[in-house]
Each structure stands twice: as structure tokens, then as C-alpha cells.
Amino acid sequence: MNTAEKIYFLSDFHLGAPDHASSLIREKKIVEFLNIIRKDATEIFILGDMFDFWFEYSRVVPKGYVRLLGTLASITDSGIPVHFFVGNHDMWMKQYFQQEMNIQVYHEPRVFHYQNRKLFIGHGDGLGPGDHGYKMIKKIFRHPVSKWMFGVLPPYIGIGLADFFSRKSRAKTGQSDEVFHGPNHEWLIQFAYAQLKNEPVDYFVFGHRHLPIHFELQPGSVYINTGDWIKYNSYAILENGTLNLLYYKD
């Protein structure tokens, strides 16, 4: 075990929402946090929904977020690996992060091994039982034809439509994300239990839920949800083989 390793996990910034002014305040806080942890981080994982919407056209990306993107580029330039798992709000990523910032991008959950621990890591959308409507929509949105059809729209039309549907999604969700529904009704916990029937995992680490959660599945196996940076400013850190859920207070 490398006791000097400190690996950070955070997710769900939703930059761009609900308006530019609020997003800018949140972006500055996230940049401040990243500049603090870069002093001792050996790796950083961002588990999706960095943006409230993201689409990479062949020659265009959404404007803004220069403070965050510049900070991430500076972090990877310094030799600290940054990993990004696409979320349901920024699933339409291509090669921009890899080419411009040297950030590894993942479109599906993956298993990593650090500090003699096995970690199952992903954004978390579409996993577990239920939510069949979203799972069908996800398949449609991720299909190459859907990406192509959206890509032929002029950016101001495509991004405008995406902003509209993103706001509708948040309005429908309401405050339900802020309530822990119990292990029998939390889909990601149910997914973790199903995975444990096939393979041992020390830590399941997800975002998407917007609620910081530390839940012991069974002795030696824990589910961590990293919460969000809209309300909680929460993150997790793996150190000395233990993954802890923490909160940043600027």
C-alpha cells in the first residue's frame, strides 16, 4: 500500500445552471478547492455532470467555464492524472478533454485498484432496477444517429433546446434527491448488492444522486455517493486504504 497516495473524488457541478451568475460563483469555489487539493493529490476523479449541458460539435464547444477548464489543464500539465466519467448531462463528449487537457474520459463504469482496495467507479445514471424510461432515453441519446442529428443543428438552436430540457428535468426532480430512501429503494445500493453477488468490491463510488451518502453494504464493502457542489460541496478522499466522505468549507 502506498500510504502517500491521496485520491480525490467529486461530482455534479452542473455548471451553467440555474443561471450564469450562480454558476460562476460555484465555478470559482470549485477552482479554489482544486487548487488546494492539487498540493497533495496523486489522482483526481470527477464523476460526471460537470456541466448542466455539454455537446462537442466538430469545431465548437459550449462557451464559458474557462476558469475550471484552465485549472484542470494546469493540473494535468503538472503530472497529476485527472479522470472524468461522463454523466447524463454531459454524455456527448468526444475528444476535447483528451486532446486539450489530457483528461481520460470514460463512458461506462470501471473497476480500479488503489491502495490494496478494489473500487467500482462511475457516474451512476441508469444503474440498478427501475428508471426504465430514462434507460430507454439514454440508449437513444447515446446512439450515433442521435448524436449526428443533434450535431447538424446550429449550436444556438441545439444548446437552447438542451438548456430548456435540462431545466424541465430539474423542475420534475424537485427536492426528491435530498432524501435518503433506504437501501431497498436506493437504486445504486441495489446495483451494488447485485454486483457483490458476482465479485468482491471494497468501495462503490458514484455521483448522480446529489446526496452525500456513506452506506455500509456488508463488512468490508461500502457505497459512497459524492453528493454535489450545488448544495453540499462534498467530496471523497481515499487515503491509507480508507475512503472518507468530506465537505469543503471555503
Summary of the structure (lengths in Angstrom):
residues: 250
radius of gyration: 17.6
end to end distance: 31.3
largest distance: 52.7
contacts: 777
relative contact order: 0.18
helix: 35%
strand: 24%
